[in-house]
Amino acid sequence: MELINPDAEAYSARFTSPETGLLQEINNWTMQHHSQAHMLSGHVQGKFLSFLSTILRPKYVLEIGTFTGYSALCLAEGLVKTGELHTIELRAEDAATAQQNFRKSERDKQIHLHIGDARQIIPDLHYEWDLVFIDADKVSYIDYYELAVPRLSAGGIIIADNMLFHGQVLEQPVTGKNAIAIHAFNEHVQNDPRTENVFITIRDGVQLIKKKSE
């Protein structure tokens, strides 16, 4: 399902600040060489991530789903000098590509790449997260969310990607394993008394989630 008019997307990109040279390089390489290039955050969403990061000025960032490293570099843009970004990738090949891309960045020393199952890795990362980006296997979103919320700092934000899942969550009834999982996640977040959220229809849909003020 085509949710956003391609002309509107192109217009949006035209009037969004341009990518840095490294981000453009990663974007071009991924589009040309990766069989799942559609998974890349891309220019406009990447700038959205970097905007939030530079506004928040996080010390600790958690990313679940590294892919080729584009979104991690966007999220790292706002890190304070002593800050760290921890990004987790299940697939060794994508992790290797991302690591190569990180080495080209001035933020390289602040980015820590973990390879494996995020559900096993996150409990061993003893940080209070200022910014969390969830963009991995859809059936595990609720698990990732429940691991992140208790460790979210005051004022911290969770960003969850693919909330429209290519428009499949709009179907009646919702079918397909991933669409069902994303719809369940959206309901889970909406009904969570600990947090408040806003659903934004940028690209494939994102949720911005934060703890409620006490």
Residue pairs with C-beta under 8 A, 6 or more apart in sequence:
1 166
1 167
1 168
1 170
2 167
3 164
3 166
3 167
3 201
3 204
4 203
9 44
12 44
13 43
13 44
16 43
16 44
16 47
17 47
18 24
18 43
19 27
19 43
19 46
19 47
22 73
22 101
22 104
22 105
23 43
23 46
23 70
23 73
23 74
25 104
26 40
26 68
26 69
26 70
26 73
26 101
27 40
27 42
27 43
27 70
29 68
30 37
30 40
30 67
30 68
30 70
31 37
31 40
34 40
34 68
39 67
40 67
40 68
40 70
40 71
41 49
41 70
41 71
41 74
41 135
41 161
41 203
42 70
42 203
44 202
44 203
45 71
45 161
45 202
45 203
45 206
46 70
46 71
46 74
47 74
48 202
48 206
49 71
49 74
49 75
49 133
49 159
50 74
50 75
50 77
50 78
52 78
52 131
52 157
52 159
53 61
53 74
53 75
53 76
53 77
53 78
53 79
53 131
54 77
54 78
55 78
56 78
56 130
56 131
56 155
56 156
56 157
57 78
57 79
57 80
58 78
58 79
58 80
58 83
58 129
58 130
58 131
58 156
59 79
59 80
59 82
59 83
59 84
59 130
60 83
60 84
60 85
60 86
60 127
60 128
60 129
60 130
60 131
60 153
61 75
61 76
61 79
61 83
61 84
61 85
61 86
61 129
61 130
61 131
61 132
61 133
62 85
62 86
62 87
62 88
62 122
62 125
62 127
62 129
62 131
62 132
62 133
62 148
63 71
63 72
63 75
63 85
63 86
63 87
63 88
63 132
63 133
63 135
64 87
64 88
64 118
64 122
64 132
64 133
64 134
64 135
64 136
64 144
65 88
65 89
65 118
65 133
65 134
65 135
65 136
65 137
66 72
66 87
66 88
66 89
66 94
66 95
66 98
66 113
67 89
67 94
67 98
67 135
68 94
68 97
68 98
68 101
69 87
69 97
69 98
69 99
69 101
69 102
70 101
71 133
71 135
72 85
72 87
72 98
72 102
72 111
73 101
73 102
73 105
73 107
73 111
75 85
75 131
75 133
76 85
76 105
76 107
76 110
76 111
77 107
78 131
79 85
79 107
79 110
83 110
84 110
84 111
84 112
84 127
85 107
85 110
85 111
85 112
86 112
86 114
86 125
86 127
87 98
87 111
87 112
87 113
87 114
88 113
88 114
88 115
88 116
88 118
88 121
88 122
88 136
89 95
89 98
89 113
89 114
89 115
90 115
90 116
90 117
90 118
90 136
90 137
92 115
95 113
95 115
98 113
99 113
102 108
102 111
102 113
105 111
114 121
114 125
118 136
118 140
118 144
118 147
119 140
119 143
119 144
119 147
122 144
122 147
122 148
123 147
127 151
128 151
128 152
128 153
128 156
129 148
129 151
129 152
129 153
129 156
130 153
130 155
130 156
130 157
131 156
131 157
131 159
132 148
132 152
132 156
132 157
132 158
132 159
133 158
133 159
133 161
134 141
134 144
134 145
134 148
134 158
134 159
134 160
134 161
135 160
135 161
135 162
136 144
138 162
138 165
138 177
138 178
138 181
138 182
138 185
139 177
139 178
139 181
141 160
141 181
141 182
141 185
142 181
142 184
142 185
142 188
145 158
145 160
145 185
145 188
145 189
145 209
148 158
149 158
149 192
149 194
149 195
149 211
152 158
152 210
152 211
154 211
155 210
156 210
156 211
157 208
157 209
157 210
158 195
158 207
158 208
158 209
158 210
159 206
159 207
159 208
159 209
160 185
160 189
160 206
160 207
160 209
161 204
161 205
161 206
162 182
162 204
162 205
163 169
163 182
163 185
163 186
163 199
163 204
163 205
163 206
163 207
164 170
164 182
164 201
164 204
164 205
165 178
165 179
165 182
165 204
165 205
166 204
168 174
168 175
168 176
168 178
168 179
168 182
169 179
169 182
169 183
169 186
171 179
174 180
174 183
186 199
186 207
189 195
189 197
189 207
189 209
190 197
193 212
194 211
194 212
195 209
195 210
195 211
195 212
196 209
196 210
196 212
197 207
197 208
197 209
197 210
198 207
198 208
199 205
199 206
199 207
200 206
200 207
200 208
